[in-house]
Amino acid sequence: MSEPEPPHVKEEHGEPEPPHDLCVKTQRNTDAGLAEYSCHVCGKSFKNKYYLPIHVRIHTGEKPFACELCDKRFLCSSALHKHWNTHTDVKPFSCEDCGKSFRTKQKALDHIRTHTGERPYVCETCGKSFSTSYKLLIHSRTHTGKNIHYCTTCGKHFSEKGKLTKHIRTHTGEKPYSCTTCGKSFSEQAKLTNHMRIHTGEKPYSCEICGKRFSLSGNMTIHMRTHTGEKPFSCETCGKSFSVKIHLSDHMATHTHEKPYSSGPDENLSKNKVSVEFSLC
């Protein structure tokens, strides 16, 4: 039995629709014995003709499905249904590891990879891997140069507008996110979230091998290297490798004769703490 439509959802056109006259052609895939429906604008092909009219709307700008509560519009009915959950606050998909809930199955799967460390999306240009298709898309712009955002203060460029906004705060000193427990302020929401775990004691990231838990995903990644033996950071001068980036920085100072840290016991303790708690992988 089909699920009834949400009461505040309206469809201005029924779906599926007949193929668009301008943008559709049918080809025969002789190897697979299946028809392929291709867009005349960009050449993208689909095995199912149902998806082609939806794709064509990317080019035409048509968004026939509208939400009656906020009038936001969408290419297809499934996207509208996902949006509908933002009004009802329904989050049916939960992470078994930390209990966090999500509105869509894909969002839940993307989140679960923060626990497992899985990165199934690989850049064909440089081989770098990512946990979500969106992160791969953003990364690909660094190769194509498309949709690059520049800082007018220092000229640094970013593949996402949101990252540019965060960067600008390094110039302005703005810290709009404050901890309700201790009042400490942060420039990013993610940094506030990580800080809050100091108060809550939450450690949502666990090692699959030994079960040790961590408050930051980056710390779990570093810990996993104690099991795998991976040392991804190499010295360009002598070739020595390290599992943590800050250890490479310390090592590089032995070539330049710099002393980045004082030799006093308190400073060494602070240095070790930094490498454990805040190093990025």
N, C-alpha and C positions, 0 to 999 in steps of 0.2 A: 504493500500500500504506500503510495507516494506521500511524502511529507507536505503538509499544507503550507501555503505561502505565508510569510510573516504579515501581520495585518497592515503594516505601514509601508509595505513594499509595492511599488508599481512598476510595470513593464510597459514601455511605450511601443515596443515591437515584440512580436512573438519570437521564439527561438526553438529550434534552429531555423535559419533563413536560407533561401536559395543562394547559390554562389553569385558573387558580384560579377556582372558582365565584363567589366573592364579588367579586373585583376585576377581572373581565374583561368587556368588552362589545365587540362587533364593529360597526364603522361602515363605511359605504360611501363612499369618496372618489370622487364622481361625476366630478370633473375629471380625476384621474389614472387612474381605473378600478382602484384598488387598495384592498384591505381595510386598515383601521387598527384595531389592537388597543389599547384604552385602559384605563388603570388607574382604577378607581372611587374610589380614595383621593385621588390627586393630579391625575388627568386626563391624565397624560403618555401619548402615543401612540407606537405602534411599527408599522412596516410589516410586520415579520416576527413571527409569533406566538411564535417561539422565545425572543425577548428579554423578553417580558412576564412570564412566571413568574419569571425571574431578577430583574427589577425589583421585583416584588411582595415579594420577600424583604427588600428595604430597609425595607418597612413592617412586615413580620411579625417581622423579626429572625432568620429562619431562615438558617443557614449549614451546609448539608448536606455540604460537602466538607472533609474534615479531613486534615491532614498527620500521618502516623504518627510522624515524628521529633520534632515539637514540639507536636502537637495544635492548632496554630493552624487556624482554620476560615475558610471562604470561601463566598461566594454562588454561585460558578460554578466549573466545572472549569478554565476557562482561567486564572482568577486563582490557582488552586491550582498549576497548572503553572508559572506565573511565580514563585510562591513557592518551588517545588521547587528552582529554580536557585540560591536563596540558600544552600541546603545543599550543592549540588554545586560552587558557585563558577563555574558556566559563564557566560561573558560573550561571547556570539557576535556582538554588534553593536559595531563599532569606528568611531571617528571618523577619517576619512582625513586630517584636518588635523593633529591632535595625537596620534592613536594611542590615546586613552583608550577603554576598553571598557565595555560596558553589558550588563545582563542582558536588557533588553527593547528592542525597536525604537523604542518611543515615547520611552524615556529617552534613546536615542541621538539621535533627532530633536530633542528638547528641548535637548540639549547642543549640537548643531550650530548652533543659533540663537545661541549665545553667540559663535560665530565670525562668523556672517553679519549679526547684528544684527536679524534678522527678528522682527517682533512681530505675528503674525497674529490674536491674540485681543484683540478690542476691547470695551471696556465700553460698553454701550448707553446708560448714564446720563450719563457725562462724556466719553466718547470716548478715554480713555486706553487705550493698547495694551500687550500683554504677550506674552512669548515662550512661555508655557505656559498651558494651560487652568486649571491649579491656581492659578497666580498671579492669573489673572483672577477665579477663585472667591474667593480670599482678599480681593482688592481690593473685590469687590462687597459684602462685609460692611461696608465703611466707609459704604456708602449705606443698607444695610438695618438696620444696628445689631445684626445677629444674631451670636452667638458672639464677642462682644467681651470681651477680657480686660483687667482693670484692675490697675495697680500700686498696692498698698496704701500705698506710701511717698509717692508724689507725685501719684497719681490719673491719670497718663497711661494711655491705653487703646491696645490693640493688637488686630489682627484675627487674629493667630496666637499660640498659647500659647508657641511657641518664641521668638518675638520678645520676648514679655514676659520670658521667662527671661534672654535676652541683656540686656534693659534693666535688670533687677534688678541685674546685675553692675556697672552704672554706679554703683549705690548701695553695693554691698558691696565693690567693688574686686577681686572674684574674677577670676583669669585662669588657668583650668584647662588651657589648651592651650600646651604648651611646645615650642620648637624643639630637636630633638635635636642640632643642629650647634652652636648658640651659646648655648642656654639661655634665650633671650628668651621671655617668656610673653605670651599673648593671651587676650582674653575670648571670642573666637569661633574656631571651627575654620576658617572661611573666611579670616580674617585671618592665621592661621598658614599656610594653604596659599599665600596671596599672598606672605607673607614668605619662605617656603622657596624661592621662585623667585629671590630675591637670591643664594642659595647655588648653586642648580642652573643659573641662567642661562636657565631655560625661558621662552619667549615664545610661548604657544599661540595668541594672537589676532593674525591677520594682516589687513591692509587689502586688500580685493579690487581696489582701484584701482591702488595703487602697490607693494603687497607688503610694506610696512613692518610689522614685528612688534612686539607689545606683551605685557607680562607680565600686565596687567590689562585686562579687557573695557571698563571705564570709560574707560581711556586711549585705546583704539581708537575708542570712540564719539566722544570729543573730537577725535581726529585726523581722523575721517571728515568732520567739519564744515569742515576746511580744503579739502576737495574740493567739498562741497555748498554751502558758504557759509551754512549754517544758523546762526542766532544766537537760540536759544530763551529767553535770559534778558534781560528788558527792565526798564529803570528806570521805576518808576511816576511819578517826578518829571518826567523830561524825555523819556522814550520811547526813549533810546539802548539798543541791543541788543548782547549779547555772546554769544560761543560757549561760554564757560566761566563757571560760576557764581561762582567766586572773583573773576573780573575785574569782575563786576557789584558784588560786595561792596566792592571797592576803589573803584569809581566812585561808589557811594552815599556814600562818605566825603567826596567832594568837595562834596556837597550839605550834609552835616552838619558839615563842617570837621574831621572826625576824621582821625587819622593812625594807621591800623591797623598800619603797618610803619615801622620806622626807616629813614632815608634813607641809612644807611651801606651800602657795597658788599656786605658779607657778608649783611646782612639782605635786600637786594634779590635777591641770588642765591638765598637760601633761599626767598624769596617765589616766584620764578620756578620753582624746583624743585617747590614744593608744587603749583603750578597744573598742572604737567606730570605729576607722578607720582601725586598723591593726590586730585585734584579729582574729585568725583562729577558725572556728567552730569545 
